[in-house]
Amino acid sequence: MSKTILLADDDSAIRTVLTQALTRAGFTVRATATATALWRWVMDGEGDAIVTDVVLPDENAFDVIPRIKKIRPNLPVIVMSAQNTMMTAITAAERGAYDYLAKPFDLSVLVQTVTRALEQQARPAARPPAQGQEHLPIVGRSPAMQEIYRVIARLTQTDLTALIIGESGTGKELVARALHDYGKRRKGTFVAVNMAAIPRELIESELFGHEKGAFTGAGARLAGRFEQAEGGTLFLDEIGDMPLEAQTRLLRVLQQGEYTSVGGTAAIKANVRIIAATHRDLRKLIAHGSFREDLFFRLNVVPLRLPALRERQEDMPDLIQHFLARAAAEGLPRKAMAPEAVERLKTYRWPGNVRELENLIKRLAVMEVEDTITAATVERELAASPPLAEQPAAHAASAATLGEFLENHLAQYFAGFGGALPPEGLYERILAEVEPPLLRASLTATHGNQLRAADLLGINRNTLRTKLKERNIRSIRGLGSA
């Protein structure tokens, strides 16, 4: 006996197309334009699943879903909406919807979703909606972002560990905050810590705290980030920069749910949700022996890859409007942007991703004397800070021989000791010789832009700043490539 799908959408053309697709898939369909008819069918016990638009002429579907779940908790509800924001996906999940489909969608996706819903009808009870839903923490309506929203919506209903992967500037902390603010632990504290910004010798104390007298200078007990995040969420940014010894202690927390402070002996229960993030390829770090494979699997319970801005150019108009409004709210001149200026921004590579776009919009708001930012102004600002060029073939060939050059040079260095070993501490001495010119060359090539220099080197910007400070290198601006 075929299953019956209750379909609600006020657009007759959409109702016809969806009815035909579901009928071809073997379902019986009852279609309506109103929430009233849908509710009457539910009250009469009809239907095995519901497919409904959010905005109906007589009532919003988000107001109907809780009533449906109250009297028929096992009836799956699939929500469709053209309002393709993260909050739509989160609200759908919070109200108890089985899934959310952003219009337009492929008919095959609808059929697959309905089929899955019928195979898994038992859903947990919905929580009350989060407050402040008018605020959009993440902006974008592209297919890539829609998938991110769907994952976020599902993760807010759980306490699972998540690993956010993405280039610098893609919004990893925004996603982590959204998972906290709209999740089970939103009444707790969100604590963010950047592994790349903490000296290696202080990371364990920073995370787990220390007891008085644990080491020289520990004059009093210090609560670590785990303790500060008790009952909430601990966001470990740039997890790829965590030292191996600290990785071992973090693994114990994930495995056993407890830790000890530095200098302490008593085990402390950890009641936190851990969200980690990185712009690095952790599998490569594992291959190089600088990241624990068992820790990777513990963190990678739910991977969430954020797209680079160049992969979601259709979001550019929404992001520009969002950042122009934010700039005005911060006291900068209120501006609009000409359509041709938007199109020019779409052609830029955006090595710094959304963060770079926001900074540019603020700069444009200040530099443009007219009320509308023109394409000429955009062109002038982009020319002042050009994107990193593709590496010429000749340069690539030279880079390929760099290892051979260093190996030959070091062979000559060792030969100079006549078979004896050189003094100890060779690694740091070689690093001290090689790293400063590499850092200076990267800053020169990027005209002193530290974000681009960090991207060029494949490290985090905070790591670059730390290295510049350690090597006593000042930022370089306006220099040529000589």
C-alpha positions as CSV (number, residue, x, y, z in Angstrom):
1,M,0.0,0.0,0.0
2,S,1.5,3.4,-1.1
3,K,2.3,6.0,1.5
4,T,0.4,9.3,1.5
5,I,2.3,12.6,1.4
6,L,0.5,15.7,2.6
7,L,1.8,18.6,0.4
8,A,1.2,22.3,1.3
9,D,2.3,25.2,-0.9
10,D,0.4,28.3,-2.0
11,D,2.0,28.3,-5.5
12,S,-0.2,26.1,-7.7
13,A,2.6,25.5,-10.2
14,I,4.9,24.2,-7.5
15,R,2.1,22.0,-6.1
16,T,1.6,20.5,-9.6
17,V,5.3,19.8,-10.2
18,L,5.9,18.3,-6.7
19,T,2.7,16.2,-6.9
20,Q,3.8,14.7,-10.2
21,A,7.3,13.9,-9.0
22,L,6.0,12.3,-5.8
23,T,3.3,10.3,-7.7
24,R,5.9,9.0,-10.2
25,A,7.9,7.8,-7.2
26,G,5.0,5.7,-6.1
27,F,3.4,8.0,-3.4
28,T,-0.1,9.1,-3.0
29,V,-0.3,12.9,-2.7
30,R,-2.9,15.2,-1.1
31,A,-2.1,18.8,-1.9
32,T,-3.4,22.1,-0.5
33,A,-2.6,25.8,-0.5
34,T,-3.4,26.4,3.2
35,A,-2.2,25.5,6.7
36,T,-5.9,25.1,7.7
37,A,-6.5,22.2,5.3
38,L,-3.1,20.6,6.2
39,W,-4.0,20.8,10.0
40,R,-7.4,19.3,9.3
41,W,-5.9,16.3,7.5
42,V,-3.4,15.8,10.4
43,M,-6.2,15.9,13.0
44,D,-8.1,13.3,11.0
45,G,-5.1,11.0,11.1
46,E,-4.3,11.2,7.4
47,G,-0.8,11.2,5.8
48,D,2.4,9.4,6.4
49,A,4.7,12.4,5.9
50,I,4.3,16.2,5.3
51,V,6.0,18.4,2.8
52,T,5.2,22.1,3.4
53,D,6.4,25.5,2.5
54,V,7.2,27.8,5.4
55,V,5.0,30.8,4.3
56,L,1.4,29.8,3.8
57,P,-1.5,32.3,3.2
58,D,-3.2,31.7,6.5
59,E,-0.4,30.6,8.9
60,N,3.3,30.1,9.1
61,A,4.3,26.5,8.9
62,F,6.8,27.0,11.8
63,D,3.8,27.7,14.0
64,V,1.9,24.6,12.9
65,I,4.7,22.1,13.2
66,P,4.8,22.1,17.1
67,R,1.1,21.4,17.2
68,I,1.6,18.6,14.6
69,K,4.4,17.1,16.7
70,K,2.4,17.3,19.8
71,I,-0.5,15.1,18.6
72,R,1.5,13.0,16.0
73,P,5.1,13.0,17.1
74,N,6.1,10.3,14.6
75,L,4.8,12.2,11.6
76,P,7.9,13.5,9.7
77,V,7.6,17.1,8.4
78,I,9.9,18.3,5.6
79,V,10.1,22.1,5.3
80,M,10.7,24.0,2.0
81,S,11.6,27.7,1.9
82,A,12.9,30.3,-0.5
83,Q,14.2,32.3,2.6
84,N,17.5,30.4,2.4
85,T,19.2,31.6,5.5
86,M,20.9,29.7,8.3
87,M,18.2,30.7,10.7
88,T,15.5,29.1,8.5
89,A,17.4,25.8,8.7
90,I,17.9,26.1,12.5
91,T,14.3,27.1,13.1
92,A,13.1,24.1,11.1
93,A,15.3,21.8,13.2
94,E,14.2,23.4,16.5
95,R,10.5,23.1,15.6
96,G,10.9,19.4,15.0
97,A,11.1,19.2,11.2
98,Y,12.7,16.1,9.7
99,D,14.7,18.1,7.1
100,Y,14.9,21.5,5.4
101,L,15.1,22.0,1.6
102,A,16.1,25.3,0.2
103,K,14.2,26.4,-2.9
104,P,14.9,25.7,-5.7
105,F,15.9,22.1,-5.3
106,D,16.1,19.0,-7.5
107,L,13.0,16.8,-7.5
108,S,15.2,13.8,-7.0
109,V,16.4,15.4,-3.7
110,L,12.8,15.8,-2.5
111,V,12.0,12.1,-3.3
112,Q,15.1,10.9,-1.6
113,T,14.4,13.0,1.5
114,V,10.7,11.8,1.7
115,T,11.9,8.2,1.3
116,R,14.4,8.6,4.2
117,A,11.9,10.3,6.4
118,L,9.4,7.4,6.0
119,E,12.2,4.9,6.8
120,Q,13.0,6.8,10.0
121,Q,9.9,8.4,11.5
122,A,10.9,8.5,15.2
123,R,12.3,12.0,15.9
124,P,13.3,13.5,19.3
125,A,11.0,16.2,20.8
126,A,11.8,19.7,19.7
127,R,13.3,22.3,22.0
128,P,12.0,25.8,22.4
129,P,13.3,28.2,19.7
130,A,16.4,30.2,20.4
131,Q,16.0,33.9,21.1
132,G,17.2,36.7,18.8
133,Q,16.4,34.9,15.6
134,E,16.4,38.1,13.6
135,H,20.2,38.2,13.9
136,L,21.9,36.3,11.1
137,P,25.4,35.2,12.4
138,I,26.3,33.8,9.0
139,V,25.4,35.3,5.6
140,G,24.9,33.5,2.3
141,R,22.3,31.6,0.2
142,S,24.6,29.7,-2.2
143,P,24.2,25.9,-2.4
144,A,27.5,25.5,-0.6
145,M,26.2,27.5,2.4
146,Q,22.9,25.8,2.3
147,E,24.7,22.5,3.0
148,I,26.6,24.2,5.9
149,Y,23.3,25.4,7.4
150,R,21.8,21.9,7.2
151,V,24.7,20.5,9.1
152,I,24.7,23.2,11.7
153,A,20.9,22.7,12.2
154,R,21.5,19.0,12.9
155,L,24.5,19.6,15.1
156,T,22.7,22.1,17.3
157,Q,20.4,19.2,18.4
158,T,23.4,17.1,19.6
159,D,26.5,17.4,21.8
160,L,28.8,15.8,19.3
161,T,32.4,17.0,18.8
162,A,32.9,18.8,15.5
163,L,35.9,19.7,13.4
164,I,35.6,22.8,11.3
165,I,38.0,22.9,8.3
166,G,38.5,25.9,6.1
167,E,40.9,28.5,4.9
168,S,41.8,31.5,7.0
169,G,39.0,34.1,6.9
170,T,36.2,31.7,6.0
171,G,34.3,32.2,9.3
172,K,35.3,29.1,11.4
173,E,34.7,30.8,14.7
174,L,31.3,32.2,13.5
175,V,30.2,28.6,12.8
176,A,31.5,27.5,16.2
177,R,29.6,30.3,17.9
178,A,26.4,29.4,16.0
179,L,26.7,25.8,17.1
180,H,26.9,27.1,20.7
181,D,24.4,29.9,20.6
182,Y,21.6,27.7,19.0
183,G,22.6,24.4,20.7
184,K,21.9,22.6,23.9
185,R,24.7,24.5,25.8
186,R,23.7,28.0,24.8
187,K,23.1,28.9,28.5
188,G,26.7,28.0,29.2
189,T,29.9,29.9,28.4
190,F,31.5,29.9,24.9
191,V,35.3,29.9,25.4
192,A,37.6,30.3,22.4
193,V,41.3,29.7,22.5
194,N,43.8,29.9,19.5
195,M,46.4,27.3,19.7
196,A,48.7,29.3,17.4
197,A,48.7,32.3,19.7
198,I,49.9,30.6,22.9
199,P,53.5,29.8,23.5
200,R,54.1,26.0,23.4
201,E,55.3,25.9,27.0
202,L,52.1,27.5,28.3
203,I,49.4,25.6,26.3
204,E,48.8,22.9,28.9
205,S,48.5,25.5,31.7
206,E,46.2,27.6,29.5
207,L,43.9,24.7,28.8
208,F,43.9,22.7,32.0
209,G,44.9,25.4,34.6
210,H,47.7,25.0,37.2
211,E,48.0,24.8,40.9
212,K,49.9,27.2,43.1
213,G,53.6,26.4,43.0
214,A,53.3,24.1,40.0
215,F,56.2,25.9,38.3
216,T,58.3,29.0,38.8
217,G,56.0,32.0,38.7
218,A,52.8,30.1,39.6
219,G,52.0,32.2,42.6
220,A,48.3,31.3,42.7
221,R,46.0,28.7,41.3
222,L,44.8,29.4,37.7
223,A,41.6,28.1,36.2
224,G,42.1,26.8,32.7
225,R,39.9,27.1,29.7
226,F,38.3,23.8,30.3
227,E,37.2,25.0,33.7
228,Q,36.0,28.3,32.3
229,A,33.9,26.5,29.7
230,E,32.3,24.2,32.2
231,G,28.7,23.5,31.0
232,G,29.4,25.3,27.8
233,T,31.5,25.0,24.7
234,L,35.3,25.1,24.3
235,F,36.4,26.2,20.8
236,L,40.0,25.1,20.0
237,D,41.0,27.1,17.0
238,E,44.0,26.2,14.8
239,I,44.2,22.8,16.5
240,G,46.9,21.8,14.0
241,D,49.3,24.0,15.9
242,M,48.8,22.2,19.2
243,P,52.1,20.5,20.5
244,L,52.1,16.7,20.7
245,E,52.3,16.7,24.5
246,A,49.2,18.8,24.8
247,Q,47.5,16.6,22.1
248,T,48.1,13.6,24.4
249,R,46.3,15.3,27.3
250,L,43.4,16.5,25.1
251,L,43.0,13.0,23.9
252,R,42.6,11.8,27.5
253,V,39.8,14.3,28.0
254,L,38.0,13.1,24.9
255,Q,38.4,9.5,25.9
256,Q,37.8,9.6,29.6
257,G,36.0,12.9,30.1
258,E,38.4,14.1,32.8
259,Y,41.7,15.9,33.2
260,T,44.2,17.1,35.8
261,S,45.5,20.6,36.2
262,V,49.3,21.2,35.9
263,G,50.7,20.3,39.2
264,G,47.5,18.8,40.4
265,T,46.7,15.1,41.3
266,A,42.9,15.0,41.5
267,A,41.0,14.2,38.3
268,I,38.5,16.9,37.2
269,K,35.4,15.9,35.3
270,A,35.1,17.8,32.0
271,N,31.5,18.9,31.1
272,V,32.2,20.7,27.9
273,R,31.4,20.4,24.3
274,I,34.6,20.6,22.1
275,I,34.6,22.2,18.7
276,A,38.0,22.3,16.9
277,A,39.0,24.2,13.8
278,T,42.0,24.3,11.5
279,H,43.1,25.7,8.1
280,R,45.7,23.0,7.8
281,D,45.5,19.5,6.3
282,L,45.6,17.3,9.5
283,R,46.1,14.1,7.5
284,K,49.4,15.5,6.2
285,L,50.4,16.5,9.7
286,I,49.7,12.9,10.8
287,A,51.8,11.6,8.0
288,H,54.7,13.9,9.1
289,G,54.3,12.8,12.7
290,S,53.2,16.2,14.1
291,F,49.6,15.3,14.8
292,R,48.1,12.3,16.6
293,E,46.0,10.1,14.4
294,D,43.9,8.9,17.3
295,L,43.2,12.5,18.3
296,F,42.1,13.3,14.8
297,F,39.5,10.5,14.8
298,R,38.2,11.8,18.2
299,L,37.9,15.3,16.9
300,N,36.6,14.4,13.4
301,V,33.3,13.0,14.6
302,V,31.4,15.5,12.5
303,P,33.6,17.2,9.9
304,L,32.4,20.5,8.6
305,R,34.3,22.1,5.6
306,L,33.7,25.8,5.0
307,P,33.9,26.9,1.4
308,A,36.3,29.6,0.4
309,L,34.7,32.8,-0.8
310,R,35.8,32.1,-4.4
311,E,33.6,28.9,-4.2
312,R,30.5,30.9,-3.3
313,Q,30.6,34.1,-5.4
314,E,26.8,34.1,-5.7
315,D,26.8,35.2,-2.0
316,M,28.8,38.3,-2.8
317,P,25.9,40.7,-3.1
318,D,24.4,39.6,0.3
319,L,27.8,39.8,2.0
320,I,28.5,43.2,0.6
321,Q,25.1,44.6,1.8
322,H,25.7,43.0,5.2
323,F,29.1,44.5,5.6
324,L,28.0,47.9,4.3
325,A,25.2,47.9,6.9
326,R,27.7,46.8,9.6
327,A,30.1,49.6,8.6
328,A,27.3,52.2,8.9
329,A,26.3,50.8,12.3
330,E,29.9,51.2,13.4
331,G,29.9,54.9,12.5
332,L,31.4,54.8,9.0
333,P,29.7,56.6,6.1
334,R,26.6,54.9,4.8
335,K,27.2,53.8,1.3
336,A,25.6,51.8,-1.5
337,M,27.6,49.8,-4.2
338,A,27.1,50.0,-7.9
339,P,26.2,46.8,-9.7
340,E,29.3,46.9,-11.8
341,A,31.4,47.3,-8.7
342,V,29.9,44.1,-7.3
343,E,30.7,42.3,-10.5
344,R,34.3,43.5,-10.3
345,L,34.6,42.1,-6.7
346,K,33.3,38.8,-8.0
347,T,36.4,38.4,-10.2
348,Y,38.9,38.9,-7.4
349,R,40.5,35.7,-5.9
350,W,40.0,36.6,-2.2
351,P,43.0,34.9,-0.6
352,G,41.8,36.3,2.7
353,N,38.2,35.1,2.1
354,V,35.3,36.8,3.9
355,R,37.5,38.5,6.4
356,E,39.4,40.3,3.6
357,L,36.1,41.3,2.0
358,E,34.8,42.8,5.2
359,N,38.0,44.8,5.6
360,L,37.9,46.0,2.0
361,I,34.2,47.1,2.4
362,K,35.1,49.2,5.4
363,R,38.0,50.8,3.5
364,L,35.8,51.5,0.5
365,A,33.2,53.1,2.8
366,V,35.8,55.6,3.9
367,M,37.6,56.1,0.6
368,E,34.6,56.7,-1.7
369,V,33.5,60.4,-1.6
370,E,30.2,59.7,-3.3
371,D,27.2,57.9,-1.8
372,T,27.7,55.0,-4.2
373,I,30.9,53.0,-4.4
374,T,31.9,52.8,-8.0
375,A,33.7,50.2,-10.0
376,A,36.6,52.7,-10.5
377,T,37.1,53.0,-6.7
378,V,37.0,49.2,-6.3
379,E,39.5,48.8,-9.1
380,R,41.8,51.4,-7.5
381,E,41.7,49.6,-4.1
382,L,42.2,46.2,-5.5
383,A,45.2,47.4,-7.6
384,A,46.7,48.8,-4.4
385,S,46.8,45.3,-2.9
386,P,46.9,42.8,-5.8
387,P,46.2,39.1,-5.2
388,L,49.0,36.6,-5.1
389,A,49.9,35.8,-8.6
390,E,50.2,32.2,-9.9
391,Q,53.7,30.9,-9.6
392,P,55.5,31.0,-13.0
393,A,56.8,27.7,-14.3
394,A,60.5,28.8,-14.0
395,H,59.9,29.7,-10.3
396,A,58.2,26.4,-9.7
397,A,61.2,24.6,-11.1
398,S,63.6,26.7,-8.9
399,A,61.4,25.8,-5.9
400,A,61.7,22.1,-6.8
401,T,65.5,22.3,-6.5
402,L,65.6,24.2,-3.2
403,G,65.7,21.0,-1.2
404,E,68.7,19.8,-3.3
405,F,70.5,23.1,-2.8
406,L,70.0,22.9,1.0
407,E,71.1,19.3,1.1
408,N,74.3,20.0,-0.8
409,H,75.0,23.0,1.3
410,L,74.5,21.1,4.6
411,A,76.7,18.3,3.2
412,Q,79.5,20.8,2.7
413,Y,78.9,22.2,6.2
414,F,79.2,18.7,7.8
415,A,82.3,18.0,5.7
416,G,84.0,21.0,7.2
417,F,84.2,19.2,10.5
418,G,86.4,16.5,9.0
419,G,84.2,13.6,10.1
420,A,83.5,15.0,13.6
421,L,80.0,16.1,14.5
422,P,79.2,19.9,14.7
423,P,78.2,21.4,18.0
424,E,74.7,20.5,19.4
425,G,71.7,22.7,18.8
426,L,72.1,22.5,15.0
427,Y,68.4,22.5,14.3
428,E,67.8,25.8,16.0
429,R,70.9,27.4,14.4
430,I,69.9,26.3,10.9
431,L,66.3,27.5,11.5
432,A,67.6,30.8,12.8
433,E,69.6,31.2,9.5
434,V,66.8,30.1,7.1
435,E,63.6,31.4,8.8
436,P,64.4,35.2,8.9
437,P,65.1,35.6,5.1
438,L,62.1,33.4,4.3
439,L,59.8,35.6,6.5
440,R,61.3,38.8,5.0
441,A,60.9,37.5,1.4
442,S,57.3,36.6,2.1
443,L,56.5,40.0,3.5
444,T,58.2,41.7,0.6
445,A,56.3,39.6,-2.0
446,T,53.0,40.5,-0.4
447,H,53.8,44.2,0.2
448,G,53.8,43.8,3.9
449,N,50.4,42.2,4.1
450,Q,50.7,39.7,7.0
451,L,47.5,37.8,6.1
452,R,48.7,37.1,2.6
453,A,52.2,36.4,3.8
454,A,50.8,33.8,6.2
455,D,48.7,32.3,3.4
456,L,51.8,32.2,1.2
457,L,53.8,30.4,3.9
458,G,50.9,28.0,4.7
459,I,50.7,29.1,8.4
460,N,48.3,31.0,10.6
461,R,48.6,34.7,10.8
462,N,49.1,34.6,14.6
463,T,51.9,32.1,14.1
464,L,53.5,34.5,11.6
465,R,53.2,37.4,14.1
466,T,54.8,35.2,16.8
467,K,57.7,34.3,14.5
468,L,58.2,37.9,13.4
469,K,58.4,38.9,17.1
470,E,60.8,36.0,17.9
471,R,63.1,36.9,15.0
472,N,62.8,40.7,15.7
473,I,61.5,41.4,12.2
474,R,59.3,44.5,11.6
475,S,56.4,44.5,9.2
476,I,57.4,45.6,5.7
477,R,55.2,48.0,3.7
478,G,55.5,49.5,0.3
479,L,58.7,47.7,-0.6
480,G,59.4,46.2,-4.0
481,S,60.5,42.6,-4.7
482,A,64.2,43.5,-4.8
